[in-house]
């Protein structure tokens, strides 16, 4: 089911994590991933960011935690699985386990010639290294930054700049994080942009500049919500409150409450596509399309007869702003 993996990868890179989750689950449901580590790895190949940021994918993260990576040794798929497991272990404060996995992921990346276009193995490892290896961490980040710039990869450049900012202190950290935000802002990498906005706030707070921290945090919070990055959204909301800001109430109903996946499906429905036609175009199951449309109708207040006919008008109506 490589098609689902590739579509999920494209959506995750564009910051549509609910859409990426739908493709990941579609791929997993079509294979016996629990019995075949290679089958599981092939589905997770491009789903790393969705699993890291979506709490609803914790069951998939548990599959990865229990996965025997031995059959994947030396394969590119080992890099992806090790990278994902390392990032999840960092979230769970298992520093030793995370470091083991991220070292292995980087070793595979080097052996197979995988650069920052595939994954930020250097930045991830750098951020997991203990404080005593700070110089080695900075060298890894500088190498990744140089590779990203040489290849003209703004997403990878933004990630490396953010990692450098997180490893440094004071004004140097803020300069690097501001550069990361500036590089990512015009790119389609919305999730990475949101991450850098939230990271910038942390640096500003460490320099006792809470007022300056509020603007990037508020932007990061809204962008994280739009991407469906539930963990990042929670972190940004907590940080904003700590900075003395009042998070704007995220829309739960109306046009602005629709996820990117829901918007895409709703637009196709407005264009006259039937549910089976939408499912075929997006490579999703009919049930998934029906579930998304039900959520769209609920958020737009269109439940009941004639919902589809009233969809275009509802999508054209902006959500009232509430504080």
N, C-alpha and C positions, 0 to 999 in steps of 0.2 A: 504493500500500500504506500509506495513512494509518493504518489500524487498528494495524499493527505499531508504527508510530512513536508513536502515542498510548499504547499499552500499555507500550512501552519507557520512555516518559517517566514514566508513573505509577510503574513499578517503580524507576527510578533515583531519583526523588524520595523514595521510601520506603526507599531504601538497599539495594535488591536488584539489584546490578550484574550478577551472572551472568544473572539473568532479563532485564534490560535488554539485555544482549549478545545473548541468544537472539533477541529480537524484532528487534533491529537487523540481525542477520545474515539473519533470515528476510525482512525487507524488502529488503535489498540483493540477495539471491539472486533476488528476483522482478522486478528491474529492471536495465537496462543502465546502472548507475551510472557506470561508467568512461567511457562515451561521452557522457553527458548530465549536465552539472553541476547542472542544476535537479533532476533525479531523485535525484542523490546528496545534494544539500542537503536535499531533502524528507525523506529517510530519516534524516539526521543532525540534523534540526531539534530533536529532543528527546533525542538520544543523547550529548550533550556530556560529561556526567560519567562515563558508562561508558567512553568512549574515553580520557578523561584518566587514569582510575584503573586501567584494566584493561590490563596488558601484553599480554594475548592479543588485544587490538584494535589492536596496533601496525600491522598491515597496513591497517586502515581509516584510521588516522592518516596513513599514507603517501599514501593516496588523496587525503586532504584537503590535504596538503602540495603535491601536484602539481596540485591543482584550479585551473583558470582561473576566478576569481570574477567576471570581467567581465560575463557574462550575468546575474549576480545583482545588479548594481549598483542600489542604492536599495531592494532588496527586504528584507523581514524575514529571509529565508533568508540573505542576505549577512551580516547581523548574527550569526547562529548559526554560520555557517562561519568567519567571521573570528574570532569569539570562541574557537572550538575551536582553530583554527590558532594563534592567539596564545598560548593556554595551553600547547599542545604545544611551541611554540617557546621559551617560558619554561623548560619542563622541559629542553629541549636547550641552554639557555644562549645562545640567539640573542636577546639583549635588543633589538637594533635591529629585527629582523623582528617580534618579538612586539609591540613598541610600535606599529609601523605598523598591524598587524592590529587591535589592541585600540582604537586611536584610530578606525579606520574602523568597527569594530563599534559603538562608542559613538555615533558620528555618525549611523549608521543608526537606532539606538535613539531618539535625539532626534527625528530627522526623521519617524519612523513612530509616535511616541508610545508606544513600548514601555517600560514601567516595570520595577521590580525583581521583579514577579511573574513576568515572562518570563525575565529574566536579570539578573545583577548587573553590568551593563556599567560602571557608575561605579566599583565596588569593584575590578573586574578591571583597569581602566585605571589607577586610583590606585596599585595595587601594582606596576604596570609602569613608572610614570613615574620618571625619574632623580632622584637625591637633590636636585638643584637645584630641582626643582619640588615640593618637599614640601608647601608651602602649598596649591598647586593640588590635590594629591592628597588632603589632608585636607578640602578644600572639597567634592570629589566624594563622599567617604565620608559627610560630614555631610548632604549633599543626599539620598543614597540612604537613609540612616538615617531621615531625616524622612519621606520618601515611604513607606518600609516601615511605619513606626509609624502614619502617617495612614491607611494602607490596612488595618492589622491583619494584617500578614504576618510571623509569627514567624520563618519560615525566612529571608526576606530581611533581617529585622532582625538575626538572628544572624550572617549573612554580613557585613553592614555593620559590626557591632560588632567582629567578628574582624579585618576589614580595618583598622579604626581602631586596634586593639590592635597590629597588626603594623607600623603606621606610627609608633607612639609608643614611648617608652622608659620604663623604670622602673616605678614603682607605677601610673602612669596606664595603661600598657600592660596590666599584670596585671588592673587593675580592669575594663577593657573586655573582655578575654578571658574573665574570670570571668563577666561579664554575658552574653557570647555563649553560653557553656556553659549558663548558667542558663535562657536563653530557649529554647535548642534542645533541652534535655534532655526536656521533656514533649511536644515536637512529634514528628511522624512523620519528620522530616528526620534520619534516623540518620547518613547520610554527613556532613552538615554538622556534626552534633554531634561526630562522631569527629575531623573536621578541627580543630574549635575546641579539643578536648581536647589534641590534639598541639601546636597552636599555643601553648596556655597553658603547656605544659611548656617550650617554647623560651624564653618570656619569663622563667619562673622560673629557668631555668638561667643566663640572662644576668645575673640578679641574684644568682647564686651561691647558689641555694637548691635543690640537687639532690635532697635528701630530699623536699622538698615537691613536686618535679616528678614523682616516681615514680607517685603515685596517679593523676593524670589521664592519664599516659602509659600505664599498664597498662590503664586503662579504654578509652582511645583505641585501643590495640592490639587488644583483643578486639573492639571495635565495628567497627574497620576490617576485621578478618577476617570478622566476621559479614556485613558488607556486600559482601564480595568485592572490596574496594578494595586490590588487590595492591600498588600503589605506596605508598599511605599506610601499609599494614601494614609494609612494609619500612622506611619512614622511621621509624615509631614504634618498631619493634624496635631499630633502630640508636640512636635517641635514648635509649631506656630503658637500654640497656647503657651508654651514655656517662654516664648519670646514676647509674650504680652499681647499677641494678636488675637483677633476674633475671627475664626474661620467662617468664610461665607458659606451659608447653607447650600449644600450640593442638591441640585434638583433631583427629586425622586419621581416626579411626574412631568409631563410635557415633553416637548421636542428635545430639550437639552438633556433629558434623562436617558435618552436612547444611547445604547452602546454603539460603537462603530459597526459591529456586526448587524445589529438591529436596524441601523440606518441604511446599510447596504441592501438588506433584504426588503425593507420597506420601500426603497426607491425602485427596486425591480418590480415589486407588486404594483406600485403606482404606474409603472410603464406598461402594465397589462400582462406581465408574466404570471402564469399559474404557479401554484406551489410546486408541482413536479418539475416545471421548467426552471424555477429558481434553484431547486435542489440539484438539478443536472448542471446548471451553470456554475454553481459554487462548490460542486462535489461534496455535498452534504446529504444526509438522509432526509427523507420527507418528514419524518417525525421531528427532526431538529428544526426544519423550516417552520413547521406548525407551532412548535414551542416558542420560537423567536417571535413569530407574528402575534401569538397570544399575548406575549409580554409587551409588544409594541402597542396593541390595541388597549391594553390595560393602562399603560403609561400615558397614552394620548386620550384616555377617556372615551374610547370608541367601542367598548364591548357591546355586542348585540348585533341585530340585523343591519346590514348595510355598512359594516365597518370598513370594508375594503374601498367602497365608493367614496367614503369621507376621508380617506387616508391622505390624499394630496393636500387638501385644505388644512388638515391638522399639522402636517409637516411644515407648512408655510407659516404657521403661527408660532412666534417666538415664546419661550417660557418666561413668565414674569420674574424679575429679579427680586429675591427676598434676602434680607440680611438676618 
